[in-house]
Amino acid sequence: MKKFAVFASGNGSNFEAIVTRLKEENWDAEVSLLVCDNLEAKVLERAEAFSIPSFAFQPKSYENKPAFERAIIEQLRLHEVELIVLAGYMRLIGDTLLKAYGGKIINIHPSLLPAFPGIDAVGKAYRAGVKVAGITVHYVDEGMDTGPIIAQKAVEIGEGDTLETIEQHIHELEHKHYPSVIKELLGLNSRGEKQ
Ligand code: GAR
């Protein structure tokens, strides 16, 4: 059974989509840990509803980033995590975590990178008047939404689209494709079995 962790900071709709697909398709894998840097985040309730253990922490209560990343690593080892899936984790991964899990951390970003990195990517794309928006799944390095691209999906923006409808399209793309990319990276076949 492959074990992976999801990192999230807020709502957690991607977390929910990943766990739902995994269960529906009976993957030979499990989310063995949710890591969350916001004690108030809705994603913590979602994890509890699925009985998935979570490590929720307040970055401010640690001396610095290496200190809280060491605490995260301890939890990742305890839960035998092989892959880290960032899903709305709004914090740069530091050296400590990168050294321990280099090449095993992926992120989803709501734009066609390298366009519109950072926060409010959908708003930036909308205000730029782009005719095609999209999502990117990529490996994580020390940069902000940089790192080798694994997959991208695009959606056309129509005349009648508003920021809200674009956000909705983007979330639909994320919920559909992120679980598929994770499944492939875990080496599972279309039936969710180990190959
Ligand atoms: C998602 O749209 C994700 O792509 C984005 O945060 C949202 C989280 O939504 N991530 C980034 O912007 C990373 N730079 P969710 O909490 O409902 O899954």
py3Dmol code that shows the C-alpha trace and the ligand (Angstrom):
import py3Dmol

protein = """\
ATOM      1  CA  MET A   1       0.000   0.000   0.000  1.00  0.00           C
ATOM      2  CA  LYS A   2       1.502   3.309  -1.122  1.00  0.00           C
ATOM      3  CA  LYS A   3       1.278   6.092   1.445  1.00  0.00           C
ATOM      4  CA  PHE A   4       1.257   9.775   0.662  1.00  0.00           C
ATOM      5  CA  ALA A   5       0.638  13.049   2.487  1.00  0.00           C
ATOM      6  CA  VAL A   6      -1.423  16.033   1.421  1.00  0.00           C
ATOM      7  CA  PHE A   7      -0.390  19.524   2.562  1.00  0.00           C
ATOM      8  CA  ALA A   8      -3.130  22.202   2.584  1.00  0.00           C
ATOM      9  CA  SER A   9      -3.771  25.561   4.233  1.00  0.00           C
ATOM     10  CA  GLY A  10      -7.441  26.357   3.703  1.00  0.00           C
ATOM     11  CA  ASN A  11     -10.605  24.992   2.195  1.00  0.00           C
ATOM     12  CA  GLY A  12      -9.298  21.635   1.014  1.00  0.00           C
ATOM     13  CA  SER A  13     -11.590  20.952  -1.952  1.00  0.00           C
ATOM     14  CA  ASN A  14      -8.614  19.331  -3.733  1.00  0.00           C
ATOM     15  CA  PHE A  15      -7.869  17.224  -0.658  1.00  0.00           C
ATOM     16  CA  GLU A  16     -11.493  16.054  -0.721  1.00  0.00           C
ATOM     17  CA  ALA A  17     -11.380  15.309  -4.468  1.00  0.00           C
ATOM     18  CA  ILE A  18      -8.184  13.257  -4.089  1.00  0.00           C
ATOM     19  CA  VAL A  19      -9.471  11.186  -1.165  1.00  0.00           C
ATOM     20  CA  THR A  20     -12.849  10.672  -2.866  1.00  0.00           C
ATOM     21  CA  ARG A  21     -11.253   9.364  -6.099  1.00  0.00           C
ATOM     22  CA  LEU A  22      -8.882   7.143  -4.162  1.00  0.00           C
ATOM     23  CA  LYS A  23     -11.822   5.580  -2.307  1.00  0.00           C
ATOM     24  CA  GLU A  24     -14.149   5.349  -5.314  1.00  0.00           C
ATOM     25  CA  GLU A  25     -11.506   3.604  -7.377  1.00  0.00           C
ATOM     26  CA  ASN A  26     -10.193   1.549  -4.490  1.00  0.00           C
ATOM     27  CA  TRP A  27      -6.557   2.544  -5.043  1.00  0.00           C
ATOM     28  CA  ASP A  28      -3.820   0.455  -3.502  1.00  0.00           C
ATOM     29  CA  ALA A  29      -2.765   3.657  -1.700  1.00  0.00           C
ATOM     30  CA  GLU A  30      -3.830   5.885   1.153  1.00  0.00           C
ATOM     31  CA  VAL A  31      -3.492   9.448   2.383  1.00  0.00           C
ATOM     32  CA  SER A  32      -1.716   8.594   5.595  1.00  0.00           C
ATOM     33  CA  LEU A  33      -1.397  12.218   6.770  1.00  0.00           C
ATOM     34  CA  LEU A  34      -2.761  15.713   6.211  1.00  0.00           C
ATOM     35  CA  VAL A  35      -0.300  18.493   7.051  1.00  0.00           C
ATOM     36  CA  CYS A  36      -1.894  21.877   7.683  1.00  0.00           C
ATOM     37  CA  ASP A  37      -0.304  25.180   8.705  1.00  0.00           C
ATOM     38  CA  ASN A  38      -3.576  26.835   9.734  1.00  0.00           C
ATOM     39  CA  LEU A  39      -5.410  25.656  12.834  1.00  0.00           C
ATOM     40  CA  GLU A  40      -8.686  27.183  11.583  1.00  0.00           C
ATOM     41  CA  ALA A  41      -8.652  25.567   8.130  1.00  0.00           C
ATOM     42  CA  LYS A  42     -11.744  23.820   6.823  1.00  0.00           C
ATOM     43  CA  VAL A  43      -9.537  21.041   5.419  1.00  0.00           C
ATOM     44  CA  LEU A  44      -8.989  19.798   9.005  1.00  0.00           C
ATOM     45  CA  GLU A  45     -12.716  19.041   9.303  1.00  0.00           C
ATOM     46  CA  ARG A  46     -12.618  17.225   5.984  1.00  0.00           C
ATOM     47  CA  ALA A  47      -9.718  15.055   7.174  1.00  0.00           C
ATOM     48  CA  GLU A  48     -11.542  14.243  10.381  1.00  0.00           C
ATOM     49  CA  ALA A  49     -14.647  13.220   8.444  1.00  0.00           C
ATOM     50  CA  PHE A  50     -12.488  10.728   6.507  1.00  0.00           C
ATOM     51  CA  SER A  51     -10.655   9.629   9.696  1.00  0.00           C
ATOM     52  CA  ILE A  52      -7.350  10.733   8.170  1.00  0.00           C
ATOM     53  CA  PRO A  53      -4.744  11.790  10.760  1.00  0.00           C
ATOM     54  CA  SER A  54      -3.645  15.379  10.558  1.00  0.00           C
ATOM     55  CA  PHE A  55      -0.658  17.321  11.779  1.00  0.00           C
ATOM     56  CA  ALA A  56      -1.862  20.898  12.253  1.00  0.00           C
ATOM     57  CA  PHE A  57       0.666  23.420  13.434  1.00  0.00           C
ATOM     58  CA  GLN A  58       1.111  27.135  13.938  1.00  0.00           C
ATOM     59  CA  PRO A  59       4.312  28.262  12.187  1.00  0.00           C
ATOM     60  CA  LYS A  60       4.619  31.194  14.613  1.00  0.00           C
ATOM     61  CA  SER A  61       4.973  28.892  17.578  1.00  0.00           C
ATOM     62  CA  TYR A  62       8.252  27.533  16.177  1.00  0.00           C
ATOM     63  CA  GLU A  63      11.581  29.307  16.261  1.00  0.00           C
ATOM     64  CA  ASN A  64      11.945  29.280  12.473  1.00  0.00           C
ATOM     65  CA  LYS A  65      11.074  27.373   9.279  1.00  0.00           C
ATOM     66  CA  PRO A  66      13.716  24.633   9.735  1.00  0.00           C
ATOM     67  CA  ALA A  67      12.242  23.945  13.182  1.00  0.00           C
ATOM     68  CA  PHE A  68       8.676  23.415  11.967  1.00  0.00           C
ATOM     69  CA  GLU A  69       9.860  21.513   8.911  1.00  0.00           C
ATOM     70  CA  ARG A  70      11.780  19.140  11.205  1.00  0.00           C
ATOM     71  CA  ALA A  71       8.535  18.570  13.116  1.00  0.00           C
ATOM     72  CA  ILE A  72       6.745  17.869   9.814  1.00  0.00           C
ATOM     73  CA  ILE A  73       9.453  15.401   8.740  1.00  0.00           C
ATOM     74  CA  GLU A  74       9.078  13.515  12.005  1.00  0.00           C
ATOM     75  CA  GLN A  75       5.354  13.099  11.256  1.00  0.00           C
ATOM     76  CA  LEU A  76       5.976  12.138   7.625  1.00  0.00           C
ATOM     77  CA  ARG A  77       8.341   9.373   8.741  1.00  0.00           C
ATOM     78  CA  LEU A  78       5.912   8.183  11.388  1.00  0.00           C
ATOM     79  CA  HIS A  79       3.221   7.868   8.693  1.00  0.00           C
ATOM     80  CA  GLU A  80       5.624   6.279   6.155  1.00  0.00           C
ATOM     81  CA  VAL A  81       4.982   8.930   3.523  1.00  0.00           C
ATOM     82  CA  GLU A  82       6.514   8.303   0.077  1.00  0.00           C
ATOM     83  CA  LEU A  83       5.059  11.274  -1.802  1.00  0.00           C
ATOM     84  CA  ILE A  84       4.054  14.785  -0.701  1.00  0.00           C
ATOM     85  CA  VAL A  85       1.130  16.366  -2.518  1.00  0.00           C
ATOM     86  CA  LEU A  86       0.710  20.114  -2.038  1.00  0.00           C
ATOM     87  CA  ALA A  87      -2.935  21.085  -2.542  1.00  0.00           C
ATOM     88  CA  GLY A  88      -3.416  24.736  -1.661  1.00  0.00           C
ATOM     89  CA  TYR A  89      -0.472  24.817   0.781  1.00  0.00           C
ATOM     90  CA  MET A  90       0.271  28.529   0.704  1.00  0.00           C
ATOM     91  CA  ARG A  91       3.844  28.424   1.971  1.00  0.00           C
ATOM     92  CA  LEU A  92       7.197  27.939   0.294  1.00  0.00           C
ATOM     93  CA  ILE A  93       8.847  24.605   1.025  1.00  0.00           C
ATOM     94  CA  GLY A  94      12.196  25.212   2.734  1.00  0.00           C
ATOM     95  CA  ASP A  95      15.606  23.569   2.460  1.00  0.00           C
ATOM     96  CA  THR A  96      14.987  21.187   5.340  1.00  0.00           C
ATOM     97  CA  LEU A  97      11.983  19.516   3.709  1.00  0.00           C
ATOM     98  CA  LEU A  98      13.480  19.715   0.227  1.00  0.00           C
ATOM     99  CA  LYS A  99      16.607  17.910   1.391  1.00  0.00           C
ATOM    100  CA  ALA A 100      14.585  15.161   3.042  1.00  0.00           C
ATOM    101  CA  TYR A 101      11.981  14.677   0.273  1.00  0.00           C
ATOM    102  CA  GLY A 102      13.635  16.168  -2.819  1.00  0.00           C
ATOM    103  CA  GLY A 103      11.990  14.997  -6.053  1.00  0.00           C
ATOM    104  CA  LYS A 104       9.062  13.574  -4.098  1.00  0.00           C
ATOM    105  CA  ILE A 105       7.052  16.773  -3.637  1.00  0.00           C
ATOM    106  CA  ILE A 106       4.459  17.931  -6.183  1.00  0.00           C
ATOM    107  CA  ASN A 107       2.235  21.000  -6.325  1.00  0.00           C
ATOM    108  CA  ILE A 108      -0.846  22.129  -8.194  1.00  0.00           C
ATOM    109  CA  HIS A 109      -1.114  25.738  -9.294  1.00  0.00           C
ATOM    110  CA  PRO A 110      -4.194  27.391 -10.832  1.00  0.00           C
ATOM    111  CA  SER A 111      -2.520  28.837 -13.932  1.00  0.00           C
ATOM    112  CA  LEU A 112      -0.618  27.724 -16.988  1.00  0.00           C
ATOM    113  CA  LEU A 113       2.852  28.221 -15.498  1.00  0.00           C
ATOM    114  CA  PRO A 114       5.172  29.999 -15.973  1.00  0.00           C
ATOM    115  CA  ALA A 115       2.344  32.554 -16.326  1.00  0.00           C
ATOM    116  CA  PHE A 116       0.883  33.962 -13.101  1.00  0.00           C
ATOM    117  CA  PRO A 117       2.889  32.334 -10.278  1.00  0.00           C
ATOM    118  CA  GLY A 118       2.193  33.217  -6.641  1.00  0.00           C
ATOM    119  CA  ILE A 119      -1.064  34.112  -4.929  1.00  0.00           C
ATOM    120  CA  ASP A 120      -4.306  35.075  -6.684  1.00  0.00           C
ATOM    121  CA  ALA A 121      -3.258  33.401  -9.940  1.00  0.00           C
ATOM    122  CA  VAL A 122      -6.826  33.171 -11.260  1.00  0.00           C
ATOM    123  CA  GLY A 123      -7.491  36.845 -10.480  1.00  0.00           C
ATOM    124  CA  LYS A 124      -4.259  37.849 -12.234  1.00  0.00           C
ATOM    125  CA  ALA A 125      -5.208  35.808 -15.328  1.00  0.00           C
ATOM    126  CA  TYR A 126      -8.723  37.285 -15.344  1.00  0.00           C
ATOM    127  CA  ARG A 127      -7.448  40.867 -15.063  1.00  0.00           C
ATOM    128  CA  ALA A 128      -4.882  40.201 -17.817  1.00  0.00           C
ATOM    129  CA  GLY A 129      -7.791  39.252 -20.080  1.00  0.00           C
ATOM    130  CA  VAL A 130      -6.359  35.891 -21.112  1.00  0.00           C
ATOM    131  CA  LYS A 131      -8.497  33.780 -23.455  1.00  0.00           C
ATOM    132  CA  VAL A 132      -7.091  30.500 -22.161  1.00  0.00           C
ATOM    133  CA  ALA A 133      -6.551  29.724 -18.472  1.00  0.00           C
ATOM    134  CA  GLY A 134      -5.596  26.456 -16.824  1.00  0.00           C
ATOM    135  CA  ILE A 135      -3.785  24.431 -14.215  1.00  0.00           C
ATOM    136  CA  THR A 136      -0.252  23.078 -13.782  1.00  0.00           C
ATOM    137  CA  VAL A 137       1.046  20.155 -11.750  1.00  0.00           C
ATOM    138  CA  HIS A 138       4.788  20.368 -11.156  1.00  0.00           C
ATOM    139  CA  TYR A 139       7.622  19.091  -9.002  1.00  0.00           C
ATOM    140  CA  VAL A 140       8.546  21.470  -6.204  1.00  0.00           C
ATOM    141  CA  ASP A 141      11.919  23.153  -5.934  1.00  0.00           C
ATOM    142  CA  GLU A 142      13.065  26.137  -3.880  1.00  0.00           C
ATOM    143  CA  GLY A 143      11.197  28.651  -6.064  1.00  0.00           C
ATOM    144  CA  MET A 144       7.648  29.980  -5.991  1.00  0.00           C
ATOM    145  CA  ASP A 145       5.584  27.758  -8.341  1.00  0.00           C
ATOM    146  CA  THR A 146       8.696  26.770 -10.302  1.00  0.00           C
ATOM    147  CA  GLY A 147      10.110  23.274 -10.810  1.00  0.00           C
ATOM    148  CA  PRO A 148       9.703  20.778 -13.682  1.00  0.00           C
ATOM    149  CA  ILE A 149       6.200  20.634 -15.113  1.00  0.00           C
ATOM    150  CA  ILE A 150       4.431  17.246 -14.977  1.00  0.00           C
ATOM    151  CA  ALA A 151       1.047  18.093 -16.524  1.00  0.00           C
ATOM    152  CA  GLN A 152      -1.063  21.023 -17.669  1.00  0.00           C
ATOM    153  CA  LYS A 153      -4.722  21.356 -18.645  1.00  0.00           C
ATOM    154  CA  ALA A 154      -6.284  24.396 -20.279  1.00  0.00           C
ATOM    155  CA  VAL A 155      -9.765  25.875 -20.349  1.00  0.00           C
ATOM    156  CA  GLU A 156     -11.025  28.511 -22.751  1.00  0.00           C
ATOM    157  CA  ILE A 157     -12.406  31.740 -21.331  1.00  0.00           C
ATOM    158  CA  GLY A 158     -15.627  32.812 -23.034  1.00  0.00           C
ATOM    159  CA  GLU A 159     -17.181  36.281 -23.381  1.00  0.00           C
ATOM    160  CA  GLY A 160     -19.686  35.594 -20.615  1.00  0.00           C
ATOM    161  CA  ASP A 161     -17.149  34.297 -18.104  1.00  0.00           C
ATOM    162  CA  THR A 162     -16.647  36.150 -14.827  1.00  0.00           C
ATOM    163  CA  LEU A 163     -13.936  35.704 -12.214  1.00  0.00           C
ATOM    164  CA  GLU A 164     -16.322  33.394 -10.357  1.00  0.00           C
ATOM    165  CA  THR A 165     -17.097  31.149 -13.347  1.00  0.00           C
ATOM    166  CA  ILE A 166     -13.404  30.944 -14.255  1.00  0.00           C
ATOM    167  CA  GLU A 167     -12.580  29.937 -10.677  1.00  0.00           C
ATOM    168  CA  GLN A 168     -15.245  27.264 -10.934  1.00  0.00           C
ATOM    169  CA  HIS A 169     -13.811  25.912 -14.223  1.00  0.00           C
ATOM    170  CA  ILE A 170     -10.323  25.883 -12.697  1.00  0.00           C
ATOM    171  CA  HIS A 171     -11.475  23.957  -9.642  1.00  0.00           C
ATOM    172  CA  GLU A 172     -13.284  21.438 -11.843  1.00  0.00           C
ATOM    173  CA  LEU A 173     -10.071  20.887 -13.825  1.00  0.00           C
ATOM    174  CA  GLU A 174      -8.043  20.508 -10.636  1.00  0.00           C
ATOM    175  CA  HIS A 175     -10.449  18.034  -9.051  1.00  0.00           C
ATOM    176  CA  LYS A 176     -10.538  15.931 -12.212  1.00  0.00           C
ATOM    177  CA  HIS A 177      -6.864  15.888 -13.153  1.00  0.00           C
ATOM    178  CA  TYR A 178      -4.839  16.151  -9.924  1.00  0.00           C
ATOM    179  CA  PRO A 179      -6.003  12.729  -8.663  1.00  0.00           C
ATOM    180  CA  SER A 180      -5.096  11.196 -12.055  1.00  0.00           C
ATOM    181  CA  VAL A 181      -1.567  12.612 -11.946  1.00  0.00           C
ATOM    182  CA  ILE A 182      -1.077  11.395  -8.370  1.00  0.00           C
ATOM    183  CA  LYS A 183      -2.320   7.947  -9.312  1.00  0.00           C
ATOM    184  CA  GLU A 184       0.182   7.738 -12.132  1.00  0.00           C
ATOM    185  CA  LEU A 185       3.076   9.008 -10.007  1.00  0.00           C
ATOM    186  CA  LEU A 186       2.277   6.372  -7.392  1.00  0.00           C
ATOM    187  CA  GLY A 187       2.722   3.775 -10.131  1.00  0.00           C
ATOM    188  CA  LEU A 188      -0.899   2.577  -9.988  1.00  0.00           C
ATOM    189  CA  ASN A 189      -2.644   1.292 -13.104  1.00  0.00           C
ATOM    190  CA  SER A 190      -6.092   2.423 -14.299  1.00  0.00           C
ATOM    191  CA  ARG A 191      -7.716   0.023 -11.817  1.00  0.00           C
ATOM    192  CA  GLY A 192      -5.755   1.651  -8.970  1.00  0.00           C
ATOM    193  CA  GLU A 193      -3.514  -1.399  -8.490  1.00  0.00           C
ATOM    194  CA  LYS A 194       0.261  -1.418  -8.088  1.00  0.00           C
ATOM    195  CA  GLN A 195       1.969  -2.202 -11.401  1.00  0.00           C
TER     196      GLN A 195
END
"""
ligand_1 = """\
18
GAR
C -6.221 25.587 -5.531
O -6.842 26.271 -6.583
C -4.727 25.466 -5.782
O -4.405 25.349 -7.140
C -4.221 26.770 -5.220
O -4.964 26.939 -4.047
C -6.278 26.417 -4.248
C -6.668 25.585 -3.043
O -8.023 25.216 -3.119
N -2.804 26.724 -4.987
C -1.978 27.745 -5.212
O -2.360 28.843 -5.578
C -0.504 27.445 -4.976
N 0.322 28.498 -5.421
P -8.603 24.098 -2.155
O -8.150 24.434 -0.722
O -10.092 24.213 -2.271
O -8.092 22.754 -2.585
"""
view = py3Dmol.view(width=600, height=400)
view.addModel(protein, "pdb")
view.setStyle({"model": 0}, {"cartoon": {"style": "trace"}})
view.addModel(ligand_1, "xyz")
view.setStyle({"model": 1}, {"stick": {}})
view.zoomTo()
view.show()
